[in-house]
């Protein structure tokens, strides 16, 4: 299942023991249960990925259930189009704090499914692993790794999630099984329109584009509005890229605006055919 990020050899995984490959590379299991599979040469900074403030804001916002309609749509689609007993592995590339995998685990309610994910941000993976421990989700496993160098052997994954996070499409195709489904979630044109109206003089709507190198079998749209408190709006704002570019005045305009916020997702559903393996 897992492969060494240094030499691509299979990793031997044993409970509470370091993960090792036959070339002698070894990776310790942290007390929270995650494994760091991000070699220093794959890092673009000392602490890559989302910072602690963004991780904390996203965890609080998502755990409050505001994005539940998104994962419910994905869970329903998996049930409808893969059928019973055909999914044994679900992987989240860019898993953050593990919210989507935890929700899918509850929705699908199948102890035979293994849930795994990676994120480049160590503090996010730490939270994902810790919450899995606290909820006794023994079928969950999280690693620190880049989605441009997935630490997975080829053709291992039945369902791949990619929720807003960047990924190398060739890597996505490599790790999917034949018939495997790839759920790519991107912003639709109206997503967070109210924020953008405060941030930009001219609002340019998102223009979702499907991947060209894999069969697109479905497009799902999930749209709704949220009436939020200023604290909740601050959490939502902080978990977006706008938090790094907006000045204090524009941030305050977004957070203090009493209007409801538009949430608008596009879900591209791809399926890997045997010819594409």
C-alpha positions in Angstrom: 0.0 0.0 0.0 2.5 2.6 1.2 5.8 3.2 -0.6 9.0 4.8 0.6 9.2 8.5 -0.5 12.9 8.2 -0.9 13.3 5.1 -3.1 9.6 4.1 -4.0 10.1 0.6 -2.4 7.1 -0.8 -0.5 7.0 0.1 3.1 6.5 -2.6 5.8 3.9 -1.3 8.3 3.5 -2.8 11.7 1.5 -1.4 14.6 3.5 1.0 16.8 6.7 0.2 14.9 8.7 2.4 12.5 7.7 1.9 8.9 10.6 0.5 6.9 11.5 -0.4 3.3 13.9 -3.1 2.2 16.5 -0.4 1.3 16.8 0.5 5.0 14.8 3.7 5.1 12.8 4.1 8.3 10.0 6.4 9.4 8.8 6.7 13.0 5.2 6.7 14.1 4.3 9.8 16.1 2.4 9.4 19.3 -0.7 10.7 17.6 -0.4 7.8 15.1 0.7 9.6 11.9 3.9 9.1 10.0 6.0 11.8 8.4 6.8 10.8 4.8 7.9 14.2 3.6 11.6 14.2 2.9 13.3 17.5 3.3 14.0 17.8 -0.4 10.3 17.8 -1.1 9.7 20.8 1.2 9.4 24.3 -0.2 9.7 25.9 3.2 10.6 25.0 6.8 6.9 24.5 7.7 5.1 23.9 4.3 1.3 24.0 3.9 -1.4 25.8 6.0 -0.3 27.5 9.2 -1.7 26.8 12.6 -4.3 29.6 12.5 -5.7 28.3 9.2 -5.8 24.8 10.5 -7.6 25.7 13.7 -10.1 27.9 11.9 -10.9 25.2 9.4 -11.2 22.5 12.0 -13.7 24.6 14.1 -15.7 25.6 11.0 -15.9 22.1 9.4 -16.6 20.3 12.7 -19.6 22.6 13.2 -21.1 20.8 10.1 -21.4 23.8 7.7 -20.0 21.8 4.8 -21.9 18.6 5.5 -24.0 18.9 2.3 -20.7 18.5 0.3 -19.6 15.3 1.9 -23.2 14.0 1.9 -23.3 14.4 -1.9 -20.0 12.6 -2.3 -21.1 9.8 0.0 -24.4 9.3 -1.8 -22.6 9.2 -5.2 -20.2 6.6 -3.9 -23.0 4.4 -2.7 -25.0 4.8 -5.9 -22.2 4.2 -8.5 -19.8 1.8 -6.8 -22.4 -0.4 -5.1 -22.1 -2.4 -1.9 -18.8 -4.1 -1.0 -16.9 -2.7 -3.9 -15.0 0.1 -2.1 -12.2 -1.0 0.2 -9.9 2.1 0.2 -10.7 5.8 0.3 -7.8 8.3 0.1 -7.9 12.0 0.7 -5.1 13.9 -1.0 -4.7 17.1 0.9 -6.8 15.8 3.9 -6.2 18.7 6.3 -7.6 17.8 9.7 -9.3 14.7 8.3 -12.9 16.0 8.4 -14.0 14.6 5.1 -12.7 11.1 5.8 -14.3 11.1 9.3 -17.6 12.1 7.8 -17.4 9.6 5.0 -16.6 6.9 7.5 -19.8 7.7 9.4 -21.9 8.0 6.3 -20.8 4.7 4.6 -20.6 2.8 7.9 -18.5 0.0 6.5 -15.8 -1.4 8.8 -14.1 -3.0 5.8 -13.2 0.3 4.2 -9.7 1.8 5.0 -9.5 5.6 5.1 -6.1 7.2 4.5 -4.9 10.7 3.7 -2.0 13.0 3.4 -1.3 16.6 3.8 1.9 18.6 3.4 1.1 20.6 6.7 2.3 18.6 9.7 0.1 20.5 12.1 -3.0 19.5 10.1 -2.0 15.8 9.9 -1.3 15.9 13.6 -4.9 17.0 14.2 -6.4 14.5 11.8 -4.5 11.6 13.5 -5.4 12.8 17.0 -9.1 13.1 16.2 -9.1 9.7 14.7 -7.5 8.4 17.9 -10.0 10.1 20.1 -12.9 8.7 18.1 -11.3 5.2 18.0 -11.3 5.2 14.2 -8.8 2.4 13.8 -9.3 2.1 10.1 -7.9 5.6 9.6 -4.3 6.4 8.8 -2.7 9.8 8.1 0.7 10.8 6.8 2.6 14.0 6.1 3.4 13.9 2.4 3.1 16.0 -0.8 0.3 15.3 -3.2 2.8 15.8 -6.0 4.7 12.7 -4.7 2.0 10.5 -3.2 3.7 7.8 -0.9 1.4 5.1 -2.4 2.1 2.1 -4.6 0.4 2.2 -7.9 -3.2 1.0 -8.4 -4.1 0.9 -4.7 -7.1 3.3 -4.3 -10.8 2.7 -5.0 -11.9 6.3 -4.2 -9.7 9.4 -4.3 -10.8 12.7 -2.8 -9.3 16.0 -3.7 -11.2 18.9 -2.0 -9.7 22.2 -3.0 -6.2 20.9 -2.5 -3.6 20.8 -5.4 -2.6 17.5 -6.7 -0.5 16.2 -9.6 -3.0 14.6 -12.0 -0.5 12.0 -13.1 -0.1 10.9 -9.5 -3.9 10.7 -9.1 -4.1 8.4 -12.1 -1.2 6.3 -11.0 -2.6 5.4 -7.6 -6.2 4.7 -8.7 -7.4 1.1 -9.3 -9.1 0.3 -12.6 -12.7 1.6 -12.2 -11.6 3.8 -9.4 -13.4 7.1 -8.8 -11.7 10.5 -8.4 -13.8 13.2 -6.7 -12.3 16.6 -7.5 -14.0 19.5 -5.6 -13.5 23.0 -6.9 -15.2 26.4 -6.5 -18.2 27.1 -8.7 -18.8 30.7 -10.0 -20.8 32.0 -7.0 -18.6 30.5 -4.3 -18.0 33.1 -1.5 -19.3 35.8 -3.8 -20.0 38.1 -0.8 -16.4 38.0 0.3 -15.1 38.7 -3.2 -17.4 41.7 -3.5 -15.6 43.3 -0.6 -12.1 42.2 -1.7 -12.1 43.1 -5.4 -13.2 46.1 -7.5 -14.2 43.7 -10.2 -15.3 40.2 -9.2 -14.2 37.5 -11.6 -16.3 34.3 -11.2 -14.5 31.0 -10.8 -14.5 29.0 -14.1 -14.3 25.3 -13.2 -12.4 23.2 -15.7 -12.4 19.4 -15.8 -9.2 17.3 -16.1 -8.5 16.4 -19.8 -6.7 13.1 -19.3 -9.3 11.0 -17.5 -13.0 10.1 -18.2 -15.4 12.6 -16.7 -18.4 10.5 -15.8 -20.5 13.0 -13.8 -20.6 16.6 -12.6 -22.3 17.4 -9.3 -23.2 20.9 -8.1 -23.7 21.6 -4.4 -24.9 25.1 -3.6 -26.4 26.7 -0.5 -26.2 29.8 1.7 -25.0 30.1 5.3 -26.1 32.6 7.9 -23.1 32.9 10.1 -22.0 34.8 13.2 -19.0 37.1 13.0 -16.8 34.4 14.7 -18.0 31.8 12.2 -17.3 34.2 9.3 -13.9 34.8 10.7 -13.2 31.1 10.7 -14.4 30.7 7.1 -12.4 33.7 6.0 -9.3 32.4 7.7 -9.5 29.0 6.0 -9.4 30.6 2.6 -6.5 32.0 0.5 -8.0 35.4 1.0 -6.6 35.4 4.6 -3.1 35.8 3.2 -3.8 38.6 0.8 -6.6 40.8 2.3 -5.7 43.8 4.4 -7.3 44.4 7.8 -10.0 46.8 6.4 -11.2 44.4 3.8 -11.0 41.5 6.2 -13.3 43.4 8.6 -15.7 44.2 5.8 -16.1 40.5 5.0 -16.5 39.4 8.6 -18.8 42.2 9.7 -21.2 42.0 6.7 -24.5 40.5 8.1 -25.4 39.0 4.7 -25.6 35.3 4.2 -22.6 33.7 2.5 -23.0 31.7 -0.7 -21.3 28.3 -0.8 -21.1 26.9 -4.3 -19.2 23.7 -5.1 -18.5 21.8 -8.3 -17.7 18.1 -8.0 -16.0 16.5 -11.0 -16.3 12.7 -10.8 -13.7 10.9 -12.9 -13.3 7.2 -13.4 -10.2 5.3 -14.4 -10.7 2.8 -17.2 -8.5 -0.3 -17.7 -7.0 1.3 -20.8 -5.7 4.3 -18.7 -3.9 2.2 -16.1 
